[in-house]
Every structure is written in C-alpha cells, then in structure tokens.
Amino acid sequence: MASETEITEFTLNIEILVAQKKTSYTDAIILYCESLGMEPEVAAQLVSGSIKAKIKREAEELHLLPKPKSKKLPVKPSRT
C-alpha cells in the first residue's frame, strides 16, 4: 500500500511533467514510469483522486468516455 507521502510526491512529479512537456496526464504517467523503470500497475496505486479526475476529463474530451449529462435545461433562442 502506498503512503500519503509517496502519493503526494508522485502527484507533484506528474503535474510537473504535464506542465513541462505540455502532454496529457496519461502520457505523463507513462513517461514517468519509463524514466524510473516502474511498472504502470505500480503507478496505478499512486494516482491520486485529483489526477484520476483530470484523466477522466481528458478521456471525455477525446470521446473515450461519455460526457456527463448537463443538469441545465436547454435554452431555446427567443423569437424576435
């Protein structure tokens, strides 16, 4: 089981990679794993909730996951 310190350090390193390389979170995790010789299965235990949410958002934008339904009613244009 990963410690809170390990998860925090992993999250910071992924955020840095995303900013520096201008890449997706998924690609940043893969790059990080390759640089350390870490198996992706090990990295999966270190992914924080905030990173999971960002990966989900990226997947929705790429249409790999369905976007959540909007809770707002559609607005019809007014007739003038």
MARVEX-741703 format. One record per residue: residue in three letters; x, y, z of N, C-alpha, C in turn; residue number from 1. Coordinates in nm, 3 decimals. Example, Ala and Ser with C-alpha at 12.3 -4.5 7.8 and 13.67 -1.06 7.14 Angstrom:
  res     n.px     n.py     n.pz    ca.px    ca.py    ca.pz     c.px     c.py     c.pz    n
  ala    1.319   -0.569    0.780    1.230   -0.450    0.780    1.320   -0.330    0.780    1
  ser    1.285   -0.225    0.708    1.367   -0.106    0.714    1.290    0.003    0.787    2
This chain:
  res     n.px     n.py     n.pz    ca.px    ca.py    ca.pz     c.px     c.py     c.pz    n
  met    0.084   -0.117    0.000    0.000    0.000    0.000    0.089    0.124    0.000    1
  ala    0.055    0.220   -0.085    0.134    0.342   -0.098    0.103    0.437    0.018    2
  ser    0.207    0.506    0.065    0.189    0.602    0.173    0.140    0.735    0.115    3
  glu    0.086    0.818    0.201    0.038    0.951    0.159    0.152    1.034    0.101    4
  thr    0.271    1.020    0.156    0.389    1.093    0.107    0.425    1.048   -0.034    5
  glu    0.420    0.918   -0.060    0.450    0.866   -0.194    0.348    0.914   -0.297    6
  ile    0.222    0.915   -0.257    0.116    0.960   -0.347    0.133    1.109   -0.378    7
  thr    0.163    1.189   -0.276    0.184    1.333   -0.294    0.302    1.360   -0.385    8
  glu    0.412    1.290   -0.362    0.532    1.308   -0.444    0.505    1.268   -0.590    9
  phe    0.437    1.157   -0.609    0.401    1.111   -0.743    0.315    1.216   -0.814   10
  thr    0.213    1.266   -0.743    0.123    1.367   -0.800    0.200    1.491   -0.842   11
  leu    0.289    1.538   -0.758    0.369    1.657   -0.791    0.456    1.633   -0.915   12
  asn    0.518    1.516   -0.921    0.602    1.484   -1.036    0.521    1.477   -1.165   13
  ile    0.401    1.423   -1.159    0.315    1.415   -1.277    0.271    1.554   -1.320   14
  glu    0.233    1.638   -1.225    0.193    1.775   -1.257    0.308    1.852   -1.322   15
  ile    0.428    1.832   -1.274    0.546    1.897   -1.333    0.567    1.849   -1.476   16
  leu    0.558    1.719   -1.497    0.574    1.664   -1.633    0.469    1.719   -1.729   17
  val    0.346    1.726   -1.685    0.238    1.777   -1.771    0.269    1.922   -1.810   18
  ala    0.312    2.001   -1.715    0.341    2.142   -1.743    0.464    2.158   -1.833   19
  gln    0.569    2.083   -1.805    0.693    2.097   -1.882    0.681    2.041   -2.023   20
  lys    0.623    1.926   -2.037    0.615    1.857   -2.166    0.490    1.892   -2.246   21
  lys    0.396    1.966   -2.182    0.269    2.001   -2.249    0.202    1.875   -2.303   22
  thr    0.189    1.777   -2.216    0.134    1.647   -2.253    0.013    1.614   -2.167   23
  ser   -0.053    1.506   -2.200   -0.170    1.463   -2.122   -0.123    1.396   -1.993   24
  tyr   -0.216    1.380   -1.901   -0.182    1.314   -1.774   -0.147    1.167   -1.795   25
  thr   -0.218    1.102   -1.884   -0.189    0.961   -1.912   -0.048    0.946   -1.969   26
  asp   -0.013    1.031   -2.065    0.121    1.026   -2.124    0.228    1.061   -2.022   27
  ala    0.199    1.156   -1.934    0.295    1.195   -1.831    0.322    1.078   -1.735   28
  ile    0.218    1.004   -1.700    0.236    0.888   -1.612    0.322    0.782   -1.681   29
  ile    0.297    0.759   -1.808    0.375    0.660   -1.883    0.521    0.705   -1.893   30
  leu    0.544    0.833   -1.923    0.681    0.886   -1.929    0.751    0.870   -1.794   31
  tyr    0.680    0.902   -1.688    0.737    0.891   -1.554    0.774    0.746   -1.522   32
  cys    0.685    0.654   -1.554    0.713    0.512   -1.531    0.835    0.466   -1.609   33
  glu    0.842    0.506   -1.736    0.956    0.467   -1.819    1.087    0.523   -1.766   34
  ser    1.083    0.647   -1.717    1.206    0.709   -1.667    1.258    0.641   -1.541   35
  leu    1.169    0.582   -1.463    1.209    0.514   -1.339    1.214    0.362   -1.353   36
  gly    1.170    0.310   -1.467    1.163    0.166   -1.482    1.052    0.106   -1.396   37
  met    0.948    0.184   -1.374    0.836    0.144   -1.289    0.726    0.082   -1.376   38
  glu    0.666   -0.024   -1.328    0.554   -0.085   -1.398    0.430    0.003   -1.382   39
  pro    0.350    0.019   -1.487    0.228    0.100   -1.475    0.134    0.051   -1.366   40
  glu    0.134   -0.078   -1.338    0.049   -0.132   -1.232    0.087   -0.074   -1.096   41
  val    0.217   -0.050   -1.077    0.264    0.010   -0.952    0.220    0.156   -0.946   42
  ala    0.233    0.226   -1.059    0.193    0.367   -1.065    0.044    0.384   -1.038   43
  ala   -0.036    0.287   -1.079   -0.181    0.296   -1.058   -0.216    0.311   -0.911   44
  gln   -0.135    0.254   -0.824   -0.158    0.265   -0.680   -0.125    0.403   -0.627   45
  leu   -0.049    0.481   -0.705   -0.004    0.613   -0.662   -0.087    0.727   -0.719   46
  val   -0.180    0.696   -0.807   -0.260    0.801   -0.872   -0.362    0.854   -0.772   47
  ser   -0.357    0.985   -0.748   -0.448    1.049   -0.653   -0.583    1.075   -0.718   48
  gly   -0.679    1.111   -0.636   -0.812    1.141   -0.685   -0.814    1.258   -0.782   49
  ser   -0.730    1.359   -0.757   -0.728    1.475   -0.847   -0.673    1.437   -0.984   50
  ile   -0.574    1.350   -0.989   -0.518    1.305   -1.117   -0.621    1.218   -1.189   51
  lys   -0.691    1.132   -1.115   -0.795    1.048   -1.176   -0.902    1.135   -1.242   52
  ala   -0.942    1.243   -1.174   -1.043    1.332   -1.229   -0.994    1.400   -1.356   53
  lys   -0.868    1.437   -1.360   -0.811    1.502   -1.478   -0.800    1.404   -1.594   54
  ile   -0.764    1.280   -1.565   -0.757    1.177   -1.669   -0.898    1.151   -1.724   55
  lys   -0.997    1.146   -1.637   -1.135    1.125   -1.680   -1.180    1.239   -1.771   56
  arg   -1.148    1.364   -1.733   -1.186    1.479   -1.814   -1.121    1.472   -1.952   57
  glu   -0.992    1.435   -1.956   -0.923    1.421   -2.085   -0.990    1.313   -2.170   58
  ala   -1.028    1.203   -2.109   -1.093    1.093   -2.182   -1.228    1.137   -2.236   59
  glu   -1.302    1.216   -2.160   -1.430    1.268   -2.208   -1.411    1.361   -2.327   60
  glu   -1.308    1.446   -2.321   -1.281    1.538   -2.430   -1.238    1.465   -2.558   61
  leu   -1.174    1.350   -2.541   -1.133    1.269   -2.656   -1.241    1.170   -2.699   62
  his   -1.357    1.179   -2.635   -1.472    1.092   -2.663   -1.440    0.944   -2.636   63
  leu   -1.351    0.920   -2.542   -1.323    0.783   -2.499   -1.420    0.741   -2.389   64
  leu   -1.476    0.839   -2.321   -1.579    0.819   -2.220   -1.694    0.914   -2.252   65
  pro   -1.816    0.875   -2.220   -1.927    0.968   -2.244   -1.919    1.086   -2.148   66
  lys   -1.951    1.204   -2.199   -1.955    1.322   -2.113   -2.078    1.313   -2.024   67
  pro   -2.068    1.362   -1.901   -2.185    1.359   -1.813   -2.294    1.450   -1.869   68
  lys   -2.416    1.410   -1.846   -2.531    1.489   -1.892   -2.536    1.619   -1.813   69
  ser   -2.568    1.726   -1.882   -2.582    1.856   -1.818   -2.710    1.858   -1.736   70
  lys   -2.706    1.923   -1.621   -2.824    1.932   -1.536   -2.909    2.054   -1.573   71
  lys   -2.860    2.136   -1.666   -2.934    2.255   -1.708   -3.028    2.218   -1.822   72
  leu   -3.139    2.286   -1.824   -3.232    2.268   -1.934   -3.181    2.344   -2.056   73
  pro   -3.205    2.291   -2.174   -3.160    2.363   -2.293   -3.236    2.493   -2.308   74
  val   -3.169    2.594   -2.354   -3.229    2.725   -2.373   -3.260    2.743   -2.520   75
  lys   -3.386    2.772   -2.549   -3.426    2.795   -2.687   -3.406    2.942   -2.719   76
  pro   -3.359    2.972   -2.839   -3.343    3.113   -2.875   -3.480    3.182   -2.880   77
  ser   -3.484    3.303   -2.836   -3.611    3.376   -2.837   -3.643    3.423   -2.978   78
  arg   -3.771    3.432   -3.008   -3.814    3.479   -3.139   -3.833    3.630   -3.130   79
  thr   -3.765    3.699   -3.214   -3.781    3.846   -3.216   -3.819    3.895   -3.351   80
